[in-house]
Amino acid sequence: GESVGLHLPTLSVQEGDNSIINCAYSNSASDYFIWYKQESGKGPQFIIDIRSNMDKRQGQRVTVLLNKTVKHLSLQIAATQPGDSAVYFCAERVNRDDKIIFGKGTRLHILP
Amino acid sequence: DTGVSQDPRHKITKRGQNVTFRCDPISEHNRLYWYRQTLGQGPEFLTYFQNEAQLEKSRLLSDRFSAERPKGSFSTLEIQRTEQGDSAMYLCASSLGRVSHGVKAFFGQGTRLTVV
């Protein structure tokens, strides 16, 4: 079955504040993780990824943290903007597998 | 625009009819994936191709579903005898090799199927 999940289905954040979206996974054999952003009517869009031999990776305004001990992944978005409104999915690839497994998603609402 | 094209964008069909969707991946991408996404859920893996070879099929892909990639370029997904439970967004993605750090999968905008 699917092993990637999310703690919160909806997150509301004030514009300009930082957003933190969390994700739990259960397969300890997962070796690669991706965060995707999906806007209404569009396909998932790559945001940032991290390999299992890392615990932190930074991009432009985004940071992904990986805690393998508790099988937890988070996405931090700095200075959240209206354009960040979307559904965010964490996804994983099980070691040596060829497909990406998605979690259920968190909807991010930006409050004015 | 990611470069992955899907056609049609929307399809409404009556229960019991057959439907076919098309995906045109980014031209040099050898891997092509099909996913299904229902409202409020994450995409679920259906199947994937490496060139023209179909290498894996999910148990979600019942006998009514068939996918092809005859020349290793575009792919089609056919659903026979559609049921209301088939209503979903069907997403296609492509990548140049196995998805990993440095190899991204690019998704199309999907085909939304409504079975009435």
Contacts between the chains, C-beta under 8 A, distances in Angstrom:
chain1	res1	chain2	res2	distance
A	2	B	42	7.9
A	2	B	44	7.6
A	4	B	42	7.5
A	9	B	40	8.0
A	32	B	99	7.7
A	32	B	100	6.0
A	32	B	101	6.7
A	34	B	99	7.9
A	41	B	109	7.0
A	42	B	109	5.5
A	42	B	110	7.8
A	43	B	2	7.0
A	43	B	4	7.5
A	43	B	91	5.4
A	43	B	93	7.4
A	43	B	107	3.2
A	43	B	108	5.4
A	43	B	109	5.2
A	43	B	110	5.5
A	44	B	43	6.7
A	44	B	91	7.5
A	44	B	107	5.0
A	45	B	2	7.6
A	45	B	107	7.2
A	46	B	104	5.1
A	46	B	105	7.5
A	46	B	106	7.7
A	49	B	101	5.8
A	49	B	104	8.0
A	51	B	101	5.3
A	89	B	42	5.1
A	89	B	43	7.7
A	91	B	42	7.6
A	93	B	99	6.4
A	93	B	100	7.4
A	98	B	31	7.8
A	98	B	48	6.5
A	98	B	55	6.8
A	98	B	56	6.6
A	98	B	98	5.8
A	98	B	99	7.7
A	99	B	33	6.9
A	99	B	45	4.8
A	99	B	48	6.1
A	99	B	56	6.7
A	100	B	33	7.9
A	100	B	45	7.3
A	100	B	99	5.8
A	100	B	105	6.6
A	101	B	45	6.6
A	102	B	35	7.8
A	102	B	42	3.4
A	102	B	43	4.8
A	102	B	44	7.3
A	103	B	42	5.3
A	104	B	40	7.5
A	104	B	41	5.8
A	104	B	42	5.1
A	105	B	40	7.5
A	105	B	41	7.3
A	105	B	42	5.3
